[in-house]
Amino acid sequence: MSDVSEMSACFQVLISTCFLLGVFSSESLFDITDRAFIDECVREHTQNRSSVSPSAANMRYMSWDAALAVTARAWARFCIFKHNIYLREVRRVHPTFPSVGENIWAGAPYSRFTVKSAVFSWVKELKDYNYHQNKCNDKKVCGHYTQVVWADSYKVGCAVQTCPNGVAETHFSDIPGVIFVCNYATAGNFRGVSPYKQGASCSGCSSDKCERNLCRNTSRDAEQSYNWTPDWDPALSSCGTFCVSVMIIRLISVVLLFVCVYCLQCCYSLFIYD
């Protein structure tokens, strides 16, 4: 084989190796600390809360809460289409809020998910909700919508989890799917209570600022940082899919690194002799 052919073969191996390393080391598209993801979750909730009909007198502005997002991520890791069984246990779903609400969306394949479409699947339940009677139409579900527009819920935290083995308790549990969880504080959907008070927008805001038909308070709506993880997070007791993936990626990376070094040595005679 000529020197040119050997160099060409080496470069092909190197290019392929770099490509594989890039693929295997890629991070999740939706992370709970990703500002674009956070902003989209807040924006979709804000848009739907600001445009309720009839208009709301006391609808609070909704802002992000990191601990709620941690809780959402922990529950999403179970890949099961059921509500968090710990929601009623104080301090096991949030370090400070005494009550937390929740909405869940699941779908397959992964490409079906967007924040906008998931939140829309909840708010479209409006057609099955009667505000004046404060109830869902017969045999219909509307609790996801009422939680989104619950006036006193002013914090939200969401997470997305891919489920390679499927999402349990769904009709597509035998194929790879994705689950999206949003938690809210304080919790909504109290029996016999309307999600908000009807009236001119912000007329019930008291001293709050009216922004986009919502009652906004700089202190209340400020984002908080927490050093907290729920004690039932499956990531605490097992390696989990992500952990296993990282271990495999690291092993493959080491092997590919040796391949790169070997090819360079072959192509450029990098061995040193006395």
Backbone as CSV, one residue per row, in Angstrom:
resi,resn,N_x,N_y,N_z,CA_x,CA_y,CA_z,C_x,C_y,C_z
1,MET,0.857,-1.197,0.000,0.000,0.000,0.000,0.887,1.239,0.000
2,SER,0.544,2.228,-0.839,1.349,3.445,-0.920,1.169,4.293,0.318
3,ASP,2.144,5.238,0.503,2.042,6.146,1.650,0.768,6.959,1.601
4,VAL,0.387,7.400,0.369,-0.836,8.203,0.222,-2.059,7.405,0.624
5,SER,-2.095,6.136,0.212,-3.238,5.284,0.557,-3.322,5.052,2.056
6,GLU,-2.134,4.834,2.682,-2.109,4.625,4.128,-2.597,5.859,4.876
7,MET,-2.162,7.042,4.425,-2.601,8.283,5.066,-4.095,8.481,4.901
8,SER,-4.613,8.168,3.699,-6.046,8.315,3.439,-6.854,7.400,4.349
9,ALA,-6.387,6.150,4.490,-7.093,5.192,5.345,-7.085,5.652,6.797
10,CYS,-5.947,6.187,7.238,-5.839,6.673,8.619,-6.783,7.837,8.888
11,PHE,-6.839,8.765,7.919,-7.721,9.918,8.088,-9.183,9.487,8.115
12,GLN,-9.564,8.479,7.338,-10.938,7.985,7.352,-11.293,7.411,8.718
13,VAL,-10.339,6.654,9.273,-10.555,6.094,10.612,-10.698,7.202,11.643
14,LEU,-9.838,8.221,11.544,-9.874,9.332,12.502,-11.180,10.102,12.409
15,ILE,-11.638,10.372,11.181,-12.891,11.104,10.986,-14.060,10.307,11.549
16,SER,-14.088,8.995,11.255,-15.155,8.133,11.753,-15.150,8.093,13.274
17,THR,-13.942,8.038,13.850,-13.813,8.003,15.310,-14.348,9.275,15.951
18,CYS,-13.979,10.417,15.395,-14.455,11.701,15.928,-15.971,11.803,15.832
19,PHE,-16.524,11.287,14.726,-17.981,11.323,14.546,-18.671,10.486,15.613
20,LEU,-18.135,9.264,15.834,-18.727,8.385,16.835,-18.636,8.978,18.228
21,LEU,-17.498,9.588,18.543,-17.341,10.228,19.853,-18.350,11.336,20.042
22,GLY,-18.604,12.100,19.003,-19.567,13.185,19.079,-20.966,12.687,19.320
23,VAL,-21.320,11.582,18.653,-22.654,11.007,18.812,-22.846,10.439,20.201
24,PHE,-21.864,9.623,20.652,-22.026,8.938,21.925,-21.956,9.872,23.122
25,SER,-21.331,11.038,22.978,-21.185,11.946,24.121,-22.224,13.057,24.121
26,SER,-23.199,13.004,23.200,-24.217,14.050,23.132,-25.093,14.022,24.386
27,GLU,-25.550,15.205,24.822,-26.356,15.320,26.026,-27.834,15.347,25.678
28,SER,-28.656,15.193,26.697,-30.105,15.224,26.508,-30.531,16.577,25.952
29,LEU,-31.484,16.538,25.035,-31.938,17.772,24.403,-32.668,18.676,25.380
30,PHE,-33.390,18.080,26.324,-34.174,18.862,27.282,-33.685,18.595,28.696
31,ASP,-32.940,19.531,29.239,-32.429,19.419,30.592,-33.165,20.424,31.473
32,ILE,-33.385,20.090,32.742,-34.151,20.982,33.614,-33.413,22.262,33.954
33,THR,-32.123,22.346,33.588,-31.381,23.601,33.789,-31.185,24.356,32.482
34,ASP,-31.702,23.820,31.387,-31.588,24.452,30.071,-32.512,25.670,30.024
35,ARG,-31.950,26.863,29.869,-32.739,28.093,29.915,-33.794,28.145,28.819
36,ALA,-33.485,27.631,27.648,-34.467,27.630,26.560,-35.667,26.756,26.918
37,PHE,-35.404,25.602,27.522,-36.472,24.696,27.954,-37.303,25.340,29.061
38,ILE,-36.629,25.941,30.032,-37.317,26.616,31.137,-38.224,27.719,30.604
39,ASP,-37.673,28.571,29.739,-38.434,29.696,29.207,-39.655,29.218,28.416
40,GLU,-39.495,28.125,27.675,-40.623,27.623,26.886,-41.724,27.077,27.777
41,CYS,-41.355,26.369,28.828,-42.359,25.841,29.766,-43.136,26.983,30.418
42,VAL,-42.417,28.002,30.873,-43.064,29.154,31.521,-43.924,29.909,30.507
43,ARG,-43.396,30.110,29.317,-44.116,30.863,28.279,-45.435,30.193,27.907
44,GLU,-45.425,28.874,27.715,-46.653,28.175,27.333,-47.705,28.257,28.436
45,HIS,-47.282,28.171,29.672,-48.239,28.304,30.777,-48.752,29.741,30.889
46,THR,-47.852,30.699,30.736,-48.230,32.106,30.836,-49.252,32.481,29.766
47,GLN,-49.027,32.064,28.542,-49.936,32.392,27.443,-51.338,31.866,27.695
48,ASN,-51.425,30.652,28.202,-52.742,30.065,28.441,-53.421,30.640,29.678
49,ARG,-52.651,31.051,30.666,-53.241,31.648,31.857,-53.713,33.080,31.588
50,SER,-53.004,33.782,30.721,-53.337,35.188,30.460,-54.548,35.353,29.538
51,SER,-54.983,34.255,28.910,-56.066,34.365,27.923,-57.308,33.562,28.296
52,VAL,-57.499,33.309,29.590,-58.667,32.533,30.001,-59.960,33.297,29.713
53,SER,-61.012,32.531,29.501,-62.334,33.119,29.273,-63.362,32.309,30.057
54,PRO,-64.146,32.973,30.937,-64.144,34.414,31.218,-62.820,34.862,31.865
55,SER,-62.555,36.179,31.801,-61.291,36.716,32.310,-61.180,36.519,33.819
56,ALA,-59.923,36.444,34.287,-59.659,36.176,35.703,-59.241,37.437,36.442
57,ALA,-59.805,37.608,37.627,-59.470,38.771,38.449,-58.217,38.528,39.285
58,ASN,-57.892,37.268,39.542,-56.822,36.952,40.507,-55.796,35.955,39.969
59,MET,-55.623,35.887,38.666,-54.689,34.913,38.086,-53.244,35.364,38.301
60,ARG,-52.472,34.583,39.033,-51.088,34.930,39.305,-50.172,34.579,38.132
61,TYR,-49.141,35.369,37.979,-48.095,35.070,37.006,-47.384,33.800,37.468
62,MET,-47.023,32.924,36.536,-46.364,31.670,36.889,-44.889,31.732,36.519
63,SER,-44.001,31.371,37.448,-42.559,31.385,37.213,-41.959,30.021,37.572
64,TRP,-40.724,29.829,37.170,-40.045,28.537,37.305,-39.585,28.280,38.733
65,ASP,-39.629,27.001,39.129,-39.115,26.598,40.435,-38.232,25.367,40.245
66,ALA,-36.954,25.490,40.613,-35.972,24.427,40.365,-36.290,23.142,41.123
67,ALA,-36.799,23.252,42.346,-37.095,22.055,43.132,-38.280,21.290,42.544
68,LEU,-39.268,22.017,42.016,-40.384,21.348,41.353,-39.895,20.591,40.119
69,ALA,-38.932,21.171,39.423,-38.365,20.508,38.247,-37.605,19.244,38.652
70,VAL,-36.911,19.295,39.782,-36.192,18.113,40.283,-37.191,17.003,40.609
71,THR,-38.306,17.366,41.227,-39.345,16.394,41.546,-39.936,15.803,40.267
72,ALA,-40.203,16.669,39.285,-40.754,16.200,38.014,-39.792,15.229,37.334
73,ARG,-38.514,15.552,37.354,-37.505,14.678,36.742,-37.429,13.337,37.467
74,ALA,-37.461,13.375,38.793,-37.368,12.143,39.573,-38.541,11.212,39.258
75,TRP,-39.754,11.772,39.187,-40.918,10.920,38.906,-40.911,10.444,37.457
76,ALA,-40.498,11.303,36.535,-40.448,10.925,35.120,-39.503,9.752,34.899
77,ARG,-38.482,9.631,35.721,-37.505,8.546,35.573,-38.130,7.159,35.743
78,PHE,-39.276,7.087,36.393,-39.937,5.793,36.552,-40.601,5.334,35.252
79,CYS,-40.800,6.277,34.314,-41.405,5.954,33.010,-42.738,5.232,33.184
80,ILE,-43.602,5.802,33.991,-44.931,5.240,34.191,-45.962,6.356,34.101
81,PHE,-47.030,6.121,33.375,-48.049,7.138,33.141,-49.082,7.130,34.274
82,LYS,-48.618,7.502,35.441,-49.466,7.633,36.623,-48.960,8.808,37.434
83,HIS,-49.852,9.369,38.263,-49.444,10.499,39.091,-48.522,10.047,40.215
84,ASN,-47.642,10.954,40.600,-46.669,10.733,41.665,-47.365,10.290,42.948
85,ILE,-46.978,9.139,43.468,-47.627,8.589,44.661,-47.220,9.329,45.934
86,TYR,-46.225,10.236,45.827,-45.745,10.955,47.012,-46.306,12.370,47.123
87,LEU,-47.199,12.755,46.221,-47.685,14.137,46.194,-48.331,14.588,47.508
88,ARG,-48.936,13.687,48.212,-49.627,14.062,49.449,-48.717,14.012,50.682
89,GLU,-47.464,13.630,50.486,-46.540,13.538,51.616,-45.691,14.809,51.698
90,VAL,-45.979,15.623,52.685,-45.310,16.908,52.867,-43.796,16.721,52.955
91,ARG,-43.092,17.584,52.264,-41.629,17.648,52.240,-40.975,16.516,51.446
92,ARG,-41.751,15.620,50.867,-41.141,14.570,50.038,-41.215,14.920,48.555
93,VAL,-41.898,16.032,48.259,-41.963,16.492,46.870,-41.466,17.927,46.713
94,HIS,-41.245,18.601,47.834,-40.684,19.954,47.782,-40.180,20.345,49.172
95,PRO,-39.042,21.038,49.238,-38.482,21.392,50.552,-39.247,22.470,51.305
96,THR,-40.077,23.276,50.622,-40.773,24.371,51.310,-42.279,24.392,51.071
97,PHE,-42.741,24.132,49.866,-44.180,24.190,49.597,-44.911,23.026,50.268
98,PRO,-46.045,23.301,50.926,-46.790,22.246,51.617,-47.647,21.394,50.692
99,SER,-47.885,21.864,49.473,-48.700,21.091,48.535,-48.184,21.298,47.118
100,VAL,-48.262,20.255,46.309,-47.763,20.290,44.935,-48.761,19.598,44.013
101,GLY,-49.038,20.232,42.858,-49.906,19.643,41.850,-49.089,19.057,40.711
102,GLU,-49.772,18.377,39.786,-49.026,17.693,38.735,-49.869,17.452,37.483
103,ASN,-49.235,17.597,36.324,-49.791,17.186,35.039,-48.768,16.298,34.348
104,ILE,-49.252,15.286,33.611,-48.373,14.351,32.920,-48.832,14.176,31.476
105,TRP,-47.863,14.113,30.579,-48.113,13.793,29.165,-47.142,12.697,28.753
106,ALA,-47.580,11.777,27.896,-46.692,10.736,27.382,-47.007,10.486,25.920
107,GLY,-45.994,10.112,25.157,-46.189,9.851,23.735,-45.064,9.019,23.157
108,ALA,-45.247,8.606,21.922,-44.233,7.837,21.194,-44.447,8.065,19.698
109,PRO,-43.369,8.160,18.925,-41.964,8.078,19.310,-41.486,9.378,19.949
110,TYR,-40.171,9.486,20.181,-39.611,10.664,20.834,-39.955,11.949,20.083
111,SER,-39.991,11.861,18.756,-40.181,13.049,17.925,-41.553,13.683,18.103
112,ARG,-42.479,12.998,18.733,-43.821,13.552,18.940,-43.836,14.655,19.985
113,PHE,-42.803,14.693,20.825,-42.834,15.644,21.939,-42.345,17.036,21.575
114,THR,-43.139,18.027,21.970,-42.698,19.413,22.090,-43.410,19.961,23.318
115,VAL,-42.817,20.939,23.960,-43.467,21.540,25.134,-44.823,22.105,24.740
116,LYS,-44.869,22.785,23.608,-46.100,23.431,23.157,-47.230,22.422,22.956
117,SER,-46.925,21.313,22.265,-47.969,20.323,21.988,-48.427,19.608,23.263
118,ALA,-47.489,19.370,24.182,-47.841,18.701,25.432,-48.763,19.578,26.277
119,VAL,-48.396,20.843,26.446,-49.240,21.751,27.230,-50.586,21.955,26.538
120,PHE,-50.575,22.011,25.215,-51.833,22.171,24.475,-52.767,20.987,24.712
121,SER,-52.196,19.790,24.840,-53.035,18.614,25.089,-53.777,18.739,26.418
122,TRP,-53.210,19.518,27.356,-53.887,19.756,28.632,-54.928,20.860,28.516
123,VAL,-54.549,21.966,27.904,-55.458,23.123,27.883,-56.619,22.941,26.902
124,LYS,-56.487,22.018,25.954,-57.608,21.805,25.032,-58.808,21.167,25.737
125,GLU,-58.597,20.727,26.975,-59.703,20.206,27.780,-60.697,21.301,28.135
126,LEU,-60.355,22.547,27.822,-61.262,23.667,28.067,-62.627,23.415,27.445
127,LYS,-62.641,22.758,26.285,-63.911,22.505,25.590,-64.824,21.586,26.397
128,ASP,-64.248,20.859,27.352,-65.029,19.939,28.183,-65.216,20.449,29.603
129,TYR,-64.931,21.760,29.803,-65.062,22.332,31.147,-66.082,23.463,31.137
130,ASN,-66.966,23.451,32.113,-67.975,24.503,32.268,-67.604,25.351,33.483
131,TYR,-67.121,26.578,33.215,-66.654,27.421,34.318,-67.785,27.766,35.279
132,HIS,-68.944,28.130,34.762,-70.039,28.601,35.608,-70.588,27.493,36.506
133,GLN,-70.529,26.260,36.049,-70.944,25.142,36.887,-69.752,24.496,37.597
134,ASN,-68.552,24.910,37.197,-67.302,24.407,37.766,-67.249,22.876,37.759
135,LYS,-67.443,22.319,36.576,-67.339,20.863,36.444,-67.048,20.484,35.001
136,CYS,-66.563,19.268,34.841,-66.304,18.745,33.504,-67.626,18.261,32.902
137,ASN,-67.691,18.267,31.585,-68.839,17.677,30.915,-68.878,16.185,31.213
138,ASP,-70.053,15.576,31.018,-70.241,14.168,31.365,-69.166,13.277,30.745
139,LYS,-68.558,12.453,31.583,-67.573,11.453,31.174,-66.350,12.056,30.465
140,LYS,-66.079,13.308,30.766,-64.922,13.981,30.174,-63.896,14.319,31.266
141,VAL,-62.650,14.560,30.838,-61.569,14.927,31.754,-61.201,16.386,31.512
142,CYS,-61.066,17.168,32.579,-60.684,18.574,32.422,-59.745,19.043,33.532
143,GLY,-59.294,18.121,34.373,-58.441,18.482,35.500,-57.061,18.981,35.107
144,HIS,-56.560,18.555,33.933,-55.260,19.068,33.484,-55.372,20.555,33.154
145,TYR,-56.496,20.907,32.494,-56.712,22.316,32.151,-56.850,23.169,33.403
146,THR,-57.667,22.729,34.349,-57.897,23.551,35.541,-56.630,23.716,36.378
147,GLN,-55.718,22.727,36.341,-54.455,22.907,37.050,-53.585,23.953,36.354
148,VAL,-53.554,23.941,35.031,-52.772,24.941,34.300,-53.248,26.344,34.628
149,VAL,-54.570,26.543,34.768,-55.126,27.888,34.985,-55.555,28.111,36.436
150,TRP,-55.058,27.299,37.354,-55.395,27.499,38.766,-54.732,28.784,39.243
151,ALA,-55.520,29.741,39.676,-55.025,31.094,39.959,-53.929,31.136,41.010
152,ASP,-54.042,30.323,42.050,-53.091,30.375,43.155,-51.824,29.552,42.906
153,SER,-51.789,28.790,41.832,-50.565,28.060,41.477,-49.667,29.022,40.719
154,TYR,-48.549,29.379,41.314,-47.709,30.410,40.694,-46.270,29.953,40.423
155,LYS,-45.988,28.685,40.700,-44.676,28.110,40.400,-44.849,26.835,39.592
156,VAL,-43.928,26.633,38.647,-43.975,25.427,37.824,-42.557,24.896,37.623
157,GLY,-42.428,23.586,37.534,-41.153,22.942,37.226,-41.444,21.692,36.426
158,CYS,-40.798,21.531,35.274,-41.104,20.427,34.366,-39.849,19.638,34.021
159,ALA,-40.050,18.431,33.511,-38.936,17.586,33.077,-39.417,16.626,32.003
160,VAL,-38.474,16.250,31.117,-38.757,15.295,30.049,-37.841,14.089,30.222
161,GLN,-38.399,12.899,30.065,-37.599,11.675,30.184,-37.879,10.765,29.001
162,THR,-36.827,10.364,28.301,-37.006,9.365,27.256,-37.040,7.991,27.911
163,CYS,-37.896,7.114,27.397,-38.100,5.783,27.975,-37.878,4.729,26.896
164,PRO,-36.633,4.270,26.714,-36.310,3.312,25.650,-37.124,2.029,25.722
165,ASN,-37.537,1.625,26.929,-38.313,0.403,27.102,-39.812,0.658,27.128
166,GLY,-40.211,1.895,26.789,-41.624,2.237,26.750,-42.107,2.898,28.025
167,VAL,-43.262,3.554,27.941,-43.887,4.189,29.101,-44.974,3.260,29.620
168,ALA,-44.815,2.770,30.840,-45.781,1.846,31.427,-47.148,2.496,31.582
169,GLU,-48.188,1.673,31.558,-49.579,2.115,31.700,-50.052,2.945,30.500
170,THR,-49.476,2.690,29.332,-49.941,3.323,28.090,-50.164,2.229,27.055
171,HIS,-50.861,2.566,25.959,-51.084,1.578,24.904,-49.868,1.413,24.007
172,PHE,-48.823,2.246,24.246,-47.597,2.140,23.462,-46.413,1.758,24.366
173,SER,-46.691,0.976,25.392,-45.668,0.623,26.380,-44.615,-0.342,25.842
174,ASP,-44.853,-0.895,24.644,-43.903,-1.852,24.085,-42.931,-1.225,23.092
175,ILE,-42.980,0.116,22.937,-42.066,0.801,22.035,-41.436,1.987,22.769
176,PRO,-40.271,2.457,22.315,-39.642,3.616,22.971,-40.572,4.819,22.999
177,GLY,-40.651,5.455,24.151,-41.542,6.601,24.302,-40.901,7.710,25.109
178,VAL,-41.682,8.731,25.392,-41.193,9.881,26.153,-42.291,10.332,27.105
179,ILE,-41.887,10.794,28.283,-42.854,11.279,29.271,-42.459,12.677,29.721
180,PHE,-43.468,13.535,29.872,-43.279,14.941,30.253,-44.104,15.193,31.506
181,VAL,-43.452,15.663,32.553,-44.116,15.911,33.837,-43.932,17.364,34.229
182,CYS,-45.015,18.009,34.643,-44.949,19.356,35.211,-45.547,19.333,36.598
183,ASN,-44.828,19.891,37.560,-45.335,20.041,38.923,-45.612,21.512,39.218
184,TYR,-46.622,21.750,40.061,-47.089,23.104,40.336,-47.187,23.345,41.839
185,ALA,-46.933,24.602,42.233,-47.096,24.984,43.632,-47.703,26.392,43.680
186,THR,-48.622,26.614,44.587,-49.210,25.548,45.377,-50.189,24.730,44.522
187,ALA,-50.565,23.552,45.016,-51.407,22.656,44.231,-52.766,23.258,43.919
188,GLY,-53.349,22.831,42.807,-54.689,23.269,42.435,-55.674,22.118,42.495
189,ASN,-56.827,22.337,41.847,-57.865,21.303,41.728,-58.442,20.843,43.064
190,PHE,-58.861,21.816,43.878,-59.568,21.473,45.110,-61.048,21.311,44.819
191,ARG,-61.621,20.241,45.291,-63.009,19.919,45.016,-63.942,21.065,45.447
192,GLY,-64.821,21.474,44.539,-65.807,22.498,44.842,-65.297,23.928,44.737
193,VAL,-64.029,24.114,44.369,-63.438,25.450,44.260,-63.148,25.759,42.799
194,SER,-63.548,26.960,42.341,-63.277,27.365,40.964,-61.787,27.638,40.792
195,PRO,-61.245,27.379,39.612,-59.804,27.594,39.414,-59.385,29.049,39.565
196,TYR,-60.298,29.975,39.291,-59.997,31.401,39.457,-61.293,32.183,39.626
197,LYS,-61.158,33.447,40.076,-62.319,34.306,40.249,-62.571,35.106,38.977
198,GLN,-63.788,35.089,38.519,-64.124,35.848,37.314,-64.144,37.338,37.620
199,GLY,-63.640,38.137,36.692,-63.627,39.584,36.859,-62.647,40.233,35.912
200,ALA,-62.579,41.547,35.966,-61.622,42.266,35.120,-60.209,41.812,35.460
201,SER,-59.392,41.629,34.427,-58.027,41.128,34.618,-57.270,41.937,35.666
202,CYS,-56.708,41.252,36.635,-55.870,41.824,37.696,-56.656,42.670,38.707
203,SER,-57.957,42.694,38.615,-58.728,43.508,39.558,-58.611,42.989,40.990
204,GLY,-58.186,41.739,41.135,-58.003,41.173,42.463,-56.550,41.035,42.850
205,CYS,-55.696,41.806,42.181,-54.251,41.693,42.407,-53.753,42.354,43.676
206,SER,-54.527,43.191,44.269,-54.093,43.968,45.435,-52.934,44.867,45.023
207,SER,-51.765,44.688,45.612,-50.628,45.567,45.314,-49.729,45.007,44.208
208,ASP,-50.079,43.872,43.642,-49.260,43.279,42.580,-49.321,44.098,41.302
209,LYS,-48.305,43.949,40.477,-48.270,44.587,39.172,-49.050,43.731,38.182
210,CYS,-49.805,44.367,37.293,-50.558,43.636,36.277,-49.708,43.523,35.018
211,GLU,-49.368,42.289,34.640,-48.552,42.047,33.447,-49.187,40.937,32.620
212,ARG,-49.571,41.281,31.409,-50.211,40.337,30.499,-51.435,39.693,31.154
213,ASN,-52.238,40.502,31.803,-53.469,40.082,32.477,-53.212,39.196,33.695
214,LEU,-51.974,39.174,34.185,-51.608,38.326,35.310,-51.037,39.167,36.450
215,CYS,-51.266,38.708,37.664,-50.782,39.410,38.852,-49.336,39.012,39.119
216,ARG,-48.427,39.957,38.943,-47.000,39.643,39.089,-46.405,40.383,40.267
217,ASN,-45.595,39.642,41.040,-44.932,40.186,42.206,-43.453,39.817,42.124
218,THR,-42.578,40.803,42.083,-41.152,40.572,41.883,-40.562,39.625,42.914
219,SER,-40.941,39.793,44.162,-40.408,38.945,45.227,-40.950,37.521,45.122
220,ARG,-42.233,37.395,44.954,-42.873,36.077,44.885,-42.416,35.283,43.659
221,ASP,-42.195,35.991,42.564,-41.890,35.321,41.299,-40.392,35.118,41.047
222,ALA,-39.554,35.523,41.981,-38.105,35.333,41.812,-37.763,33.850,41.868
223,GLU,-36.812,33.427,41.037,-36.387,32.035,41.036,-35.490,31.765,42.239
224,GLN,-35.704,30.604,42.849,-34.938,30.208,44.027,-34.007,29.046,43.669
225,SER,-32.899,28.922,44.397,-32.000,27.788,44.224,-32.136,26.869,45.434
226,TYR,-31.998,25.582,45.204,-32.162,24.597,46.271,-31.044,23.556,46.187
227,ASN,-30.657,23.050,47.325,-29.763,21.897,47.377,-30.584,20.748,47.935
228,TRP,-31.379,20.162,47.055,-32.392,19.200,47.514,-32.725,18.188,46.436
229,THR,-32.938,16.955,46.848,-33.380,15.882,45.962,-34.352,15.009,46.738
230,PRO,-35.483,14.617,46.150,-36.428,13.761,46.883,-35.800,12.408,47.213
231,ASP,-36.108,11.893,48.401,-35.463,10.650,48.848,-35.911,9.421,48.074
232,TRP,-36.953,9.561,47.238,-37.447,8.428,46.453,-36.967,8.465,44.993
233,ASP,-36.111,9.421,44.656,-35.574,9.520,43.298,-34.854,8.218,42.949
234,PRO,-35.277,7.524,41.886,-34.640,6.242,41.543,-33.150,6.374,41.236
235,ALA,-32.705,7.565,40.883,-31.279,7.767,40.582,-30.419,7.609,41.837
236,LEU,-31.027,7.718,43.028,-30.270,7.605,44.273,-29.982,6.157,44.646
237,SER,-30.811,5.231,44.180,-30.682,3.834,44.592,-30.177,2.902,43.514
238,SER,-30.111,3.388,42.279,-29.623,2.541,41.195,-28.896,3.388,40.171
239,CYS,-28.119,2.722,39.360,-27.345,3.438,38.349,-28.270,4.090,37.338
240,GLY,-29.334,3.409,36.925,-30.283,3.988,35.991,-29.783,3.973,34.547
241,THR,-30.691,4.231,33.631,-30.370,4.192,32.205,-29.291,5.199,31.841
242,PHE,-29.415,6.424,32.362,-28.440,7.467,32.029,-27.051,7.087,32.538
243,CYS,-27.008,6.599,33.762,-25.722,6.214,34.357,-25.063,5.094,33.551
244,VAL,-25.852,4.077,33.187,-25.325,2.969,32.389,-24.820,3.477,31.051
245,SER,-25.576,4.402,30.451,-25.170,4.964,29.161,-23.828,5.663,29.263
246,VAL,-23.648,6.432,30.339,-22.387,7.148,30.535,-21.227,6.165,30.680
247,MET,-21.447,5.089,31.417,-20.398,4.089,31.605,-20.010,3.444,30.275
248,ILE,-21.005,3.121,29.462,-20.745,2.511,28.156,-20.000,3.487,27.251
249,ILE,-20.448,4.747,27.271,-19.809,5.774,26.442,-18.338,5.938,26.825
250,ARG,-18.062,5.954,28.119,-16.686,6.116,28.568,-15.824,4.941,28.110
251,LEU,-16.372,3.728,28.192,-15.628,2.548,27.768,-15.330,2.609,26.270
252,ILE,-16.344,2.950,25.486,-16.161,3.050,24.035,-15.156,4.149,23.702
253,SER,-15.228,5.259,24.427,-14.322,6.375,24.178,-12.863,5.968,24.394
254,VAL,-12.613,5.180,25.441,-11.242,4.727,25.720,-10.738,3.853,24.578
255,VAL,-11.594,2.926,24.118,-11.201,2.037,23.025,-10.909,2.833,21.758
256,LEU,-11.791,3.782,21.442,-11.610,4.590,20.238,-10.373,5.480,20.332
257,LEU,-10.068,5.921,21.550,-8.867,6.737,21.738,-7.619,5.930,21.409
258,PHE,-7.579,4.668,21.855,-6.450,3.814,21.545,-6.342,3.567,20.042
259,VAL,-7.490,3.429,19.376,-7.499,3.232,17.927,-6.897,4.444,17.234
260,CYS,-7.289,5.646,17.692,-6.756,6.894,17.115,-5.239,6.954,17.264
261,VAL,-4.751,6.671,18.474,-3.306,6.739,18.730,-2.565,5.732,17.864
262,TYR,-3.125,4.519,17.770,-2.478,3.481,16.964,-2.394,3.888,15.502
263,CYS,-3.481,4.460,14.962,-3.508,4.885,13.563,-2.495,6.001,13.305
264,LEU,-2.420,6.921,14.242,-1.448,8.005,14.090,-0.022,7.461,14.084
265,GLN,0.223,6.500,14.948,1.558,5.916,15.021,1.899,5.183,13.719
266,CYS,0.905,4.466,13.165,1.124,3.732,11.918,1.361,4.683,10.748
267,CYS,0.573,5.725,10.675,0.615,6.633,9.535,1.823,7.548,9.549
268,TYR,2.240,7.952,10.732,3.283,8.971,10.804,4.556,8.482,11.487
269,SER,4.646,7.179,11.710,5.853,6.601,12.318,6.254,7.349,13.583
270,LEU,5.310,7.410,14.504,5.538,8.174,15.726,6.288,7.384,16.810
271,PHE,6.584,6.116,16.515,7.329,5.329,17.509,8.732,5.927,17.655
272,ILE,9.250,5.928,18.840,10.587,6.475,19.103,11.533,5.321,19.405
273,TYR,12.616,5.291,18.697,13.602,4.239,18.886,14.902,4.843,19.421
274,ASP,15.609,4.075,20.212,16.906,4.521,20.700,17.940,4.405,19.594
